[in-house]
Amino acid sequence: MTTAVVTGAGRGIGRAIALRLARDGHAVAVNDVDKSTAEGVADEITAAGGSAIAVPADVTDREAVFALVDRTARDLGSVDVMVANAGIAQVKPLLEVTRDDLARIVDVNVFGVVWCLQAAAERMIAQGTGGKIINAASIAAHSGFAYLGHYSATKFAVRALTQAAAKELAQHGITVNAYCPGIVGTDMWDLIDEKLGSYLGNERGETLAQYSQLITLGRVQTPEDVAAFVSYLAGPDSNYMTGQSVMIDGGIVMS
């Protein structure tokens, strides 16, 4: 059985990814900074007959991320897939972004991805059987969005890290790709709707409705839509794919 680590898996997209990978037959290490939500998702997986452990950790803490990978390998046998999903957003005009704002979002969205990349690659190289590293990017990794400029910058960084890591790790049989969701029905988008609406003069729900008009397929994305693509990236059908940051957004940003 292959083993996957999913960070930020206590809710939203991360939870959907953890549940989907478990259904695909992976043992799953469910990580979240919130211990109770991580345990809840791990319990869902085991109750359905899957194999899972909950490993609370803050992805901004490099030592904690390496410990997460070490525990996963010890308890589940290996680390074959790393899904660096944990991330945060903040809605704010660039002219108002503070040092603390920027430090926090970079710490989670960029440093967190780097630490996951390093810890997983080190383990996969030692195992000698290759592996798959999958990073959370965004449509904001391809097009910078107003009032989400510093968030967009972190996702552009994830895209660059994905490309560079793919080139460096190919010799070890490790592929590195990223998924780029659009407007997803999660707590993060509830926050974006509320905060962005305050700048645009919209009532709650109006901004989400406005932006949803950009979706070619005509509906807001579900976490399960994202998880289905991550399932592909984590499986053998994507073995010849690396260095890609792929839009899975219902047709908002096309390239």
HUMOKA-V146265 format. One record per pair of residues at least 4 apart in sequence whose ideal C-beta (glycine too) atoms are under 8 Angstrom apart, sorted by the first residue. I is the first residue (numbers start at 1). J is the second residue. Records with the same first field share a line. If there is no record, write none. Layout:
BEGIN
I->J / J
END
This chain:
BEGIN
1->25 / 26 / 27 / 51 / 77
2->25 / 26 / 27 / 78 / 80 / 81
3->26 / 27 / 28 / 29 / 72 / 73 / 76 / 77 / 78 / 79 / 80 / 81
4->18 / 21 / 26 / 27 / 28 / 29 / 80 / 81 / 82 / 83 / 234
5->28 / 29 / 31 / 55 / 68 / 69 / 72 / 79 / 81 / 82 / 83 / 116 / 120
6->14 / 17 / 18 / 21 / 28 / 29 / 30 / 31 / 83 / 85
7->14 / 31 / 32 / 57 / 59 / 68 / 83 / 84 / 85 / 86 / 112 / 116
8->12 / 13 / 14 / 31 / 32 / 33 / 59 / 85 / 86 / 87 / 136
9->14 / 15 / 17 / 18 / 28 / 30 / 31 / 32 / 38 / 41 / 83 / 85
10->14 / 15 / 30 / 32 / 33 / 34 / 36 / 37 / 38 / 40 / 41
11->15 / 32 / 37 / 186 / 187
12->16 / 184 / 186 / 187 / 188 / 223
13->17 / 85 / 136 / 181 / 184 / 186 / 223 / 226 / 227
14->18 / 32 / 83 / 85 / 86
15->19 / 37 / 41 / 223
16->20 / 222 / 223 / 224 / 226 / 227
17->21 / 83 / 85 / 223 / 226 / 227 / 230
18->22 / 28 / 30 / 41 / 45 / 52
19->23 / 41 / 44 / 45 / 227
20->24 / 224 / 227 / 228 / 230 / 231
21->26 / 28 / 81 / 83 / 227 / 230 / 231 / 234
22->26 / 27 / 28 / 45 / 48 / 50 / 51 / 52
23->48 / 50
24->231 / 234 / 235
26->80 / 81 / 234
27->50 / 51 / 52 / 76 / 77
28->42 / 45 / 50 / 51 / 52 / 53
29->52 / 53 / 55 / 68 / 71 / 72 / 75 / 76 / 79
30->38 / 39 / 41 / 42 / 45 / 52 / 53 / 54 / 55
31->38 / 54 / 55 / 56 / 57 / 59 / 68 / 86
32->37 / 38 / 41 / 54 / 56 / 86
33->56 / 57 / 58 / 59 / 86
34->38 / 56
35->39 / 54 / 56
36->40
37->41
38->42 / 54 / 55 / 56
39->43 / 54
40->44
41->45 / 52 / 54
42->46 / 52 / 53 / 54
43->47 / 54
44->48
45->50 / 51 / 52
46->50 / 51 / 52
51->76
53->71 / 72 / 75 / 76
55->68 / 71 / 72
57->61 / 64 / 65 / 67 / 68
58->64
59->64 / 65 / 84 / 86 / 108 / 111 / 112 / 115 / 116
60->107 / 108 / 111 / 112 / 115
61->65 / 115
62->66 / 111 / 115 / 118
63->67
64->68
65->69 / 112 / 115 / 116 / 118 / 119
66->70 / 115 / 118 / 119 / 122
67->71
68->72 / 119
69->73 / 79 / 82 / 119 / 120 / 122 / 123
70->74 / 123
71->75
72->76 / 79
73->77 / 78 / 79 / 123
78->123 / 127 / 129
79->120 / 123 / 124 / 127 / 131
80->124 / 127 / 129 / 131 / 132
81->131 / 132 / 133 / 134 / 234
82->116 / 117 / 119 / 120 / 131 / 132 / 133 / 134
83->134 / 136 / 230 / 234
84->112 / 113 / 116 / 117 / 133 / 134 / 135 / 136
85->136
86->108 / 112 / 136
87->108 / 109 / 112 / 136 / 154
88->104 / 105 / 108 / 109 / 188
89->105 / 148 / 151 / 188 / 191 / 192
90->101 / 104 / 105 / 148 / 150 / 151 / 195
91->147 / 148 / 191 / 192 / 195 / 196 / 199
92->96 / 97 / 101 / 147 / 150 / 195
93->97 / 147 / 149 / 199
94->149 / 150
97->101 / 102 / 149 / 150
98->102
99->103
100->104
101->105 / 150
102->106 / 150
103->107
104->108
105->109 / 150 / 151 / 154
106->110 / 111 / 150 / 154 / 157
107->111 / 112
108->112
109->113 / 151 / 154 / 155 / 157 / 158
110->114 / 154 / 157 / 158 / 161
111->115
112->116
113->117 / 135 / 136 / 158 / 161
114->118 / 161
115->119
116->120 / 133 / 135
117->121 / 133 / 135 / 161 / 165 / 176
118->122
119->123
120->124 / 131 / 133
121->125 / 131 / 133 / 165 / 169 / 172 / 174
122->126
123->127
124->129 / 130 / 131 / 133 / 172 / 174
125->172 / 174
127->131
129->173
130->172 / 173 / 174 / 175
131->173 / 174 / 175
132->174 / 175 / 176 / 177 / 233 / 234 / 238
133->165 / 169 / 174 / 175 / 176 / 177
134->176 / 177 / 178 / 179 / 230 / 233 / 234
135->158 / 161 / 162 / 176 / 177 / 178 / 179 / 245
136->158 / 178 / 179
137->141 / 155 / 158 / 159 / 162 / 178 / 179 / 180 / 245
138->151 / 152 / 155 / 180 / 181 / 182
139->143 / 180 / 181 / 182 / 247 / 249 / 252 / 253
140->144 / 145 / 148 / 151 / 152 / 155 / 156
141->152 / 155 / 156 / 158 / 159 / 178 / 180 / 245
142->159 / 180 / 245 / 247 / 253 / 255
143->152 / 253
144->148 / 149 / 152 / 153 / 156
145->149 / 151 / 152
147->195 / 196 / 199
148->152 / 192 / 196
149->153
150->154
151->155
152->156
153->157
154->158
155->159 / 180
156->160
157->161
158->162 / 178 / 245
159->163 / 178 / 245
160->164
161->165
162->166 / 176 / 177 / 178 / 243 / 244 / 245
163->167 / 243 / 245
164->168
165->169 / 176
166->170 / 175 / 176 / 177 / 242 / 243
167->243
169->174 / 175 / 176
170->174 / 175 / 242
175->238 / 239 / 241 / 242
176->242 / 243
177->233 / 238 / 241 / 242 / 243 / 244 / 245 / 246
178->244 / 245 / 246
179->226 / 229 / 230 / 233 / 245 / 246 / 248
180->245 / 246 / 247 / 248 / 249 / 253
181->221 / 225 / 226 / 248 / 249
182->215 / 221 / 247 / 248 / 249 / 250 / 252 / 253
183->189 / 208 / 211 / 212 / 214 / 215 / 220 / 221 / 249 / 250 / 252
184->188 / 189 / 220 / 221 / 222 / 223 / 225 / 226
185->189 / 220 / 221 / 222 / 223
186->190 / 223
187->191
188->192
189->193 / 208 / 220
190->194
191->195
192->196 / 207 / 208
193->197 / 204 / 205 / 207 / 208
194->198 / 204
195->199
196->200 / 202 / 207
197->201 / 202 / 203 / 204 / 206 / 207
200->207 / 210
202->206 / 207 / 210
205->209
206->210
207->211
208->212 / 220
209->213
212->219 / 220
214->252
215->219 / 220 / 221 / 249 / 250 / 251 / 252
216->250 / 251 / 252
217->250 / 251
218->250
219->250
221->225 / 226 / 248 / 249 / 250
222->226
223->227
224->228
225->229 / 248 / 250
226->230 / 248
227->231
228->232
229->233 / 246 / 248
230->234
231->235
232->237 / 238
233->238 / 241
234->238
247->252 / 253 / 254 / 255
249->253
END
